[in-house]
Amino acid sequence: MINAPTLLILLGGLLTLGCTSGATPILDPASRDPGQDHWAIASYYSRQAAMSRQQAEELSSQVVIYEQLFGRDSDWVSGTKFLVQFYEEEAREQDRLADLHLELGRGRSPNHSTQSRGH
């Protein structure tokens, strides 16, 4: 059996080893800093968009089931339709952010066509 001081030294060594083994950079998805890995951030947003679209598809299937169980005018149906709409909008926004970071990754400034330029 291992005594307490030996166990503490062993755990301390493992903790130190774990904390010092190469720091990974922290990605900030909201950042437009050129030092960020915008390709990785774009990939993150693309995966999130795919998951949102999948969630919307699954909930759309649930709408059909809820209509059969509770009727078309039930709260279950309308609530689930709102969730479908939310996830679809979320996927579009995540796709937009992925595109923005792809542009930043290419070293170009993103297209701000939706902003007023005051000309």
N, C-alpha and C positions, 0 to 999 in steps of 0.2 A: 504494500500500500504506500502511496506517495504522501509524504508529510506536507503540512501546510506551507512552510517556507519554500520548498521545492516547487510546489504547485503554483505559488505566486510568481516565482521567477520564470517558470515555464510560460504561464499566461502573459506575463509582462513582455517576454521575448516575442511571443506570437503577435501580440498587439503592436509592438514596435515594428516588427517585420511587415505587418499588414498596412501600417500607416505610412511607411517609407517606400513602398514598392511602386515607384513611378506615379506621379500625380497626373491624372487625366484632366484636360482642360474642361472647364464648365461651359456648356453652350447656353447662350442666352437667346431664346427664340425671338424676343422683342428687339434685339439689338440690330442696328444697321452698321455697326463697327466693321470696317474691312478686315480686322484681325480675327473675326469670328469665322468658323467653318460653315459658310453659308450653304454648301452642298449638303452637309449633314443636317442642318436645320431644315432645308427644303425636303430632304428625305423624311425627316420626322413629321413635317406637316402633311406630306403625301400619305404616309401611313395612317395618320390621324383621320384624314379625309376618307380613306378607304374604310376605316373602321366605322366612321359615321354613316357612310353609304350602306354598309352592311347592316348596321343597326336600323336604319330607315327601312331597308328591305324586309328585315325580320318583323318589324312592327307593322309593316303593310300587310304581311301575312296574318298577323294577329287581328287586324281590323276585320278581315273576312270572317275569321272565326267568331269574333265578338258580335258581328252583325247577325250571324246565324244563332248565336246563343241569346243575345240580349235585345236584338232589334236594331235597325239602322239609326234610330234616334236616341240610343242609350248614351249615358255619360261615358261608358267604357269605350264606345266607338269614337265619340268626338274627342275625348282625351287622348286616345291613341293616335288619331289623325293629327292632332296638334304636335305630338311627339315626333311623328314622321316628318312633318314640316320643319320642326326644329332641327332634326338631324340632317335633313337635306340642305337647309341653309348653312348649318355648321360645316358641312362638307364643302360647299361652295367657298366659304370664307377660308377654310384651311387650304383649299386649292389655290386661292388667290395669294395667300401668304407663302405657299411653296413657290409659286411663280416669282414673287417678289424676291425671295432669297436666291432663286436661281439666277435672276438678273444681277443681284449683288455679288454672287459668286463669280459671275463672268467679269466683274470689275466695272460694270456700267451702272449708272444710277437708274433706279426703277422708273417706270413710266407713271407719271402722276397726272394722267389725263383727266381724272375726276376732280382735280383741284382747280380752283379759279386762279388765274394768273394776273388778273387785273389789267389786261390790255385794253 
